[in-house]
Structure formats: C-alpha cells, structure tokens
Amino acid sequence: MNQIVAMIMLVFMAVVGGGSTIAMVIGIPGMIIWKIYRKIRYGYKLTD
C-alpha cells in the first residue's frame, strides 16, 4: 500500500514540476521577444 501512495505522489510531483518548467521555457523567451517587438514597433523602453 505504501508503494502505491509513493508512486502516486511521485507522478503528481513530476507533473507539477514538468508543468512549471514548460511554463518557464515558453514564458521567458516569449516575454523577451514581446519586449523587443514593442521596442521596435512602438519605441517603448525594454525595462517597462
């Protein structure tokens, strides 16, 4: 019984960790590209 609970917890932690990793991998470059686009298109500062 303990092994089943441990496996369920392991799978849950893997899904949560993988989801946050994917969000960072997509989000950080997306934010940088969006800021560069706004700089070129509208002349906004990169730090805003």
C-alpha positions as CSV (number, residue, x, y, z in Angstrom):
1,M,0.0,0.0,0.0
2,N,2.8,2.4,0.8
3,Q,4.4,1.8,-2.6
4,I,1.2,2.7,-4.4
5,V,0.9,6.0,-2.4
6,A,4.6,6.7,-3.1
7,M,4.1,6.1,-6.8
8,I,1.1,8.4,-7.0
9,M,2.9,11.2,-5.2
10,L,5.9,10.7,-7.5
11,V,3.7,11.0,-10.6
12,F,2.0,14.1,-9.1
13,M,5.3,15.8,-8.3
14,A,6.6,15.0,-11.8
15,V,3.6,16.6,-13.5
16,V,3.7,19.7,-11.3
17,G,7.5,20.1,-11.8
18,G,7.2,19.5,-15.5
19,G,4.4,21.9,-15.9
20,S,6.2,24.8,-14.2
21,T,9.4,24.0,-16.2
22,I,7.4,24.1,-19.5
23,A,5.8,27.4,-18.5
24,M,9.2,29.0,-17.8
25,V,10.7,27.6,-21.0
26,I,7.9,29.1,-23.1
27,G,7.2,32.2,-21.0
28,I,10.7,33.8,-20.5
29,P,11.7,33.8,-24.2
30,G,8.1,34.9,-25.1
31,M,8.4,37.9,-22.8
32,I,11.8,38.8,-24.3
33,I,10.5,38.6,-27.8
34,W,7.4,40.6,-26.9
35,K,9.5,43.4,-25.3
36,I,11.8,43.5,-28.4
37,Y,8.7,43.7,-30.6
38,R,7.3,46.6,-28.6
39,K,10.6,48.4,-28.7
40,I,10.8,48.1,-32.5
41,R,7.2,48.8,-33.2
42,Y,6.3,51.5,-30.6
43,G,9.6,52.7,-29.2
44,Y,8.8,51.6,-25.6
45,K,11.7,51.0,-23.2
46,L,12.7,47.4,-22.7
47,T,12.5,47.8,-18.9
48,D,8.8,48.7,-18.7
